[in-house]
Amino acid sequence: MKAVIETGSKQYIVEKGDVLEVELIGDSKTVSFDPLMIIDNKGTKVGAPAVKGASVTAKVLEANKLADKVTIVKFQAKKRVYKKTGHRQHLSIVEITDIKA
C-alpha cells in the first residue's frame, strides 16, 4: 500500500518503512499526516483535498538536523562588488510506521 502525503508544501509518495527527510516538524515523537491519495490492491482513492477516514503515522527519528549548506553569490558586473551568503535548512527525519485506509 502506498500513499501520497503533504508536508512543508511538498508531496511525498510513501510506503510502510520508508525513511524521509522533511522540513522541520517539531519535537514530538510521532506525527500523523492526512493522505492526499492512497494506492492499494483494490484501487486508488483520491481525496479532495484529503482521503476521509485515512491516516499515515510516522515516528520522528531525528527532530532537528541541518541540511548541506547552499551558497548564494550576488555579483554586480563591472563594479567588482559581490555578496556571498549561505543557508542551511532545518530538517526532520521520519520513518513511516503505518498507513490506514
C-alpha positions in Angstrom: 0.0 0.0 0.0 1.3 3.4 -0.9 0.1 6.9 0.0 0.8 10.5 -1.1 1.3 12.9 1.8 2.0 16.6 2.0 4.3 18.3 4.5 6.2 21.5 4.2 4.4 22.4 0.9 6.0 19.3 -0.7 4.3 16.0 -1.6 5.9 12.6 -1.0 5.0 9.0 -2.1 5.5 6.8 0.9 5.2 3.1 1.9 5.4 1.5 5.3 9.1 1.5 6.5 10.2 4.5 4.3 12.6 7.0 5.9 12.2 10.6 4.7 14.0 13.9 5.3 11.2 16.5 5.5 11.2 20.2 6.6 11.3 20.8 10.4 8.2 19.3 12.1 8.7 19.8 15.8 9.8 17.9 18.9 7.0 15.4 19.0 7.9 11.6 18.9 5.1 10.7 16.4 3.4 12.6 13.6 0.2 11.9 11.8 -0.4 13.0 8.2 -3.6 13.2 6.1 -3.0 11.4 2.9 -4.0 13.1 -0.4 -4.2 9.8 -2.3 -4.0 6.1 -1.3 -2.9 3.3 -3.8 -3.6 -0.3 -2.8 -4.6 -3.6 -4.4 -8.3 -2.6 -4.5 -7.6 0.6 -6.5 -6.8 4.2 -6.0 -8.6 6.6 -3.6 -8.2 10.3 -4.3 -9.2 12.9 -1.7 -10.4 16.4 -2.1 -8.1 17.6 -0.5 -7.5 14.5 1.8 -8.9 11.0 1.9 -11.6 10.8 4.6 -11.0 8.3 7.4 -7.4 7.6 6.3 -4.2 8.5 8.1 -0.5 7.9 7.8 1.5 7.8 11.0 5.3 8.3 11.3 7.9 8.1 14.0 10.4 11.0 14.3 13.9 9.6 14.3 15.8 12.9 14.4 14.0 16.1 15.3 16.4 18.8 14.2 19.1 18.1 11.5 20.8 20.6 9.3 21.0 20.1 5.5 24.0 20.8 3.4 25.0 24.4 3.0 23.7 26.2 -0.1 26.0 29.1 -1.1 24.4 32.2 -2.6 26.6 34.7 -4.5 25.2 38.0 -5.7 27.5 39.7 -8.2 27.4 43.1 -9.9 29.3 43.0 -13.2 31.9 45.7 -13.9 31.7 47.0 -10.3 33.9 44.4 -8.6 31.1 44.0 -5.9 29.8 40.7 -4.7 28.0 39.4 -1.7 28.3 35.8 -0.5 25.8 34.3 1.9 24.8 30.8 2.8 21.8 28.9 4.1 21.3 25.6 5.9 17.7 24.2 6.0 16.4 22.6 9.2 15.1 19.1 8.6 13.4 16.3 10.5 14.0 12.6 9.7 10.8 10.5 9.9 10.0 6.8 9.4 6.6 5.8 8.1 5.1 3.3 10.6 1.5 2.7 9.4 -0.9 3.6 6.6 -4.6 3.2 7.4 -7.1 3.4 4.6 
